[in-house]
Amino acid sequence: MRKSASSSGKKKVVETKITKKTVVKKGGKDGNGGQKWTTLEHNGVMFPPAYQPHGVKMLYNGEPVDLTPAQEEVATMYAVMKDTDYATQAKFNSNFWQDWKKILGSNHVIKKLELCDFTPIYDWYQSEKEKKKQLSSAEKKQLRDEKAKAEEKYTWALVDGVKEKVGNFRVEPPGLFRGRGQHPKMGKLKRRIFPENIVINIGKGAPVPECPMPGHNWKEIRHDNTVTWLAFWNDPINEKEFKYVFLHPSSSLKAQSDMKKYEKARQLKDYIDKIRKTYTKDFGSTDPTKRQIAVATYLIDRLALRAGNEKDDDEADTVGCCSLKVEHVKLLDSKKIEFDFLGKDSIRYLNEVAVEEKVFKAIGDFQKGRKKSGDDLFDRLDTNKLNAHLKEFMPELTAKVFRTYNASITLDNQLEHTDGSIVPEKIGDYQRANKEVAVLCNHQRTVSKSHGAQMEKLEGKMAELKALREEIVIDLERARKGKPPRKDEDGKTKRNQSPEQLEKKLEQTDNKIQKMELDMKVKDDLKTVALGTSKINYLDPRITVAWCKRNDVPIEKIFTKSLLQKFTWALEAEPTFRF
């Protein structure tokens, strides 16, 4: 795998007449800097509890060692991950050791991670977990009630006088960073966040949220009504990124934002033909910038690649089309190209695709003269320049809109011809359509460790159902002939049932077998793809609502409770709605 080169600082773009004259207008989150609210009040964020030392000593070279509370806290973070795959990863262990030894200090007896034995702490942790499991129902309820009471004031905000739910109001506790895929920073210490790290956004004249830590103060108080975040702080692992607190997805502001996003993507339908004609014409342009814009737009449109370096306020920077390096793209035979790079969340994007002949030639030309594999493939282009070009076709159009458009149009087209006759079959049809979108967007996941065991369990249940069916068939034949019931495995005479009762029982069993067969097939088909990401972020929910209404499928079978709350605005979509 060809890893993405780390980007330090802004990408340097070769200037030409086209790039020099391009002006990118500044605006708010919605692209026009418009006012989002008039008054805003909330109670800030909820911090995790302070660390409580347990005093259990780990071993070093077989001997117990003393640790300060700060040292013990980090040791405990590592100890509790003893049985995870992360503890076997060299990068995870190396990053953990580099951060922990800074806290240990140069004079500490611990000098090598391989001589450390965290088992005593791990055993203590397991014991504490078991104690919690053994609590009575009343004790567990009391803990839940206490937790809910402590959280209550953080769960809502007043927006223009209306009470709205807040999304994730909790500051993440310190821990060891895991990341997705082979993240280069896995194992690093996520430091504790304090009020001094947090910027609060409220309306002018609104009471400042009380700082819950005595002796501490908020980093800054802002009154910015052009944004919808309530608070933010720098990510403790990636300082250039931010963690935001937003209103709950079910809030009116978020609903308006979602609807606008999908309407913008839907609007792209009216412009896509012109955009495609333009970039096809520019594949052969003698202007190198025009040619790079054309090829980049083609890749973003046809492969649903992320633009790269373009992000929502609550997303991390991503490696994508505009930040591709020469090493990420390999020309193969028959006009095929192999893409191999680490994308968002360090998830590998590996795809071999056939492209148009002029695109194949253009990429070959872009690679010529690049001396290093880490050189930019598109050296005259960045996301700002590409988006400025796209806005010449459609107001507020950015590369990001293509991803939403292509995901939604793919789902809409896939759902046009579904042939399931019963609800389980129809759900399977939907999930297969959703899978096409997940593959397009590279929403991968590793096969769960428990997948094999789960399939074996289902196969066992299937065998039991089929055996039961055989028993029912025999009993039905006997009942039709007027013969008495047989004896069961224990030697007891079975309950006397009429042919009608047994026919109904047979039908119910056949339905269970059919449903289980469908469930097993879908489960195996979807073992390497994640369907949820596209549902949450890229698929116009009205497509799903309309399809459910056309096919008499309860929407609850497709959308989770949280998605139903997030997309209440879409539930009135007509059955005739098409993206």
C-alpha positions, 0 to 999 in steps of 0.5 A: 500500500502506498501511504499518503505523504504527511501534509505539513502546511498548505499545498503549494500550487503552481500559479497560472493566469487561471489560478491567479485570477480565481477569487474564493469568497469568504462566508459562513458555514452555509456558504453565505455567512447568513445569520443562523439565530438571534438569541442563544443560551446553553449551559456549556459542556460536561467534563468527565470526572477527575481521576481517582487513583486505585493504588494497584501496583503494576510490575516492572521486571517482576517487581512492584513499582510506585506510580504517581496518580498521573502515571497510574492513570495512563498505565491503567488506560493501557492495562485495560486494553490488554486483550485487544488487537491494539495491544499487539500493534507495534505502532500502538505500543511505540506511541504509547511508550513515547507519551508515557515515558514523558510522564514517568520522567527520566529518573523513573525505574521504568525504562523499557515497555517490554519489561512492564507487566500490567496484569495486576491493574488489568485484574483489578479492572476486571474485578471492578467490572464484575462488581458493577454487573452484580449490582441489583436492579435498584442500585443500577437504576439509582446510578442511571438516575444520578447520571441523568440528573447530572447531565440534564442541564447540559442536554438542552439549549434555548435558540430564539426562545425555543428549547432545543436538544443538544447533541454530544455535550460531553468532553471526551475523557482522556485515553489512548487514541485508537483511530480507524485502520492503521492510523499513524497516531494510534496509542498516543495519549489523548490529554485531559481537556480543561475549561481553558481549552474550550471556546463557548459560543452564546448570544450577546447578553446571555448568561455565560455558562458556569465553569464547573471546575473551581479555579478554572475559566473558559478560554474564550466567549464568542457571540457568533450568530453565523455559526451553529456550534455551541462550543469547540476545542482543539483535538488533543491528538490533531491540534489543527482539528477541532471538536465541536458541540452542536445541537442535536440532529433532531433540532430545527437548525440541523433539520434546515441544514440537512434539507438545504444540503440535499436540495443543493445536491438535487439541484446539481441534476440540472447542471451535471450534463453541462459540467460533464460536457465541459470537463470532457472537452477540457481533457485535451486542453493545452492549458495545464490548469484547465486540464487538471481541473477537468480530470480532477472533476471527472474523478470526483464525479465518477468515483465519488472521491473526496476532494481532499482538504475540504471538510465540514466543521466537525470532520477531520482533514481528508486525503482525496483527489486534489491532494493525490500524490504521484505514488497513489496512482498507477497506470495499468494496461487497457486504460485502467488506473489503480488508486491506492492511498489512505483516505479519511480515518486512515481507511485504505482506498484501493480501486482499479478502474477503467477510465476514458482514454483522454483521462488515462493519457492526461494522468500519464502526462501529469506524472511525467516530470515529477521527480519524486513519488511524493510529488503532487499529481495535481500541482496546479490545483487545490480544493479552493481553486476547484470549488471556485471553478465549480461555482461558475456552473452552479451557485454554492457548488463545491466538490463535496456536493458531488459525493452527496449527489452521486450517493443519492442518485445511485440509491434512487436508481438502484431502488427503482426496480426492486422485486421483493414480494414480502417485507424481508425480501424488500428489506434485503433489496434495500440493503443491497442498494445501500451496499452499492452506495457504500462501495461507491463511497469506500465505506469499508469495515473489517470483517467482525471477529464474531462474524463466523460465530454469528453465522454458525449460530444462525446455521444452527438455528436454521437446522433446528427450524428445518428439523421442526418443519419435517416434524410438522409435515409428518404430524400433518400427514398423520392428522389428515389421515386421522391417526393419533399424535406421535410421541416426542423425544421424551416419550410423551404423547404430543398434543393433538392438533387439527390439520388446520392448526398444523397447516398454520404452524407449517406456514409460520415455520416456512416464513421463519425459514425464508426470513432467516435465509434472507437474513443470512445472505444479507449478513454475509453480503454486507460483512465488509461494508458499513451502511450507516455512514451513507444513511447518516451523511450522504443519502437524501432520506426522502428517497428511503421514505418514498420507497418505503411508502411505495413498497409498504415497508415500515420506515422503522425497518430501515431507519434507526430511532436516532435517524427517525429523529434526525430526519423528521423533516423528510417523513412527509415525502410523497411516495412519488418523490424521486431524487 
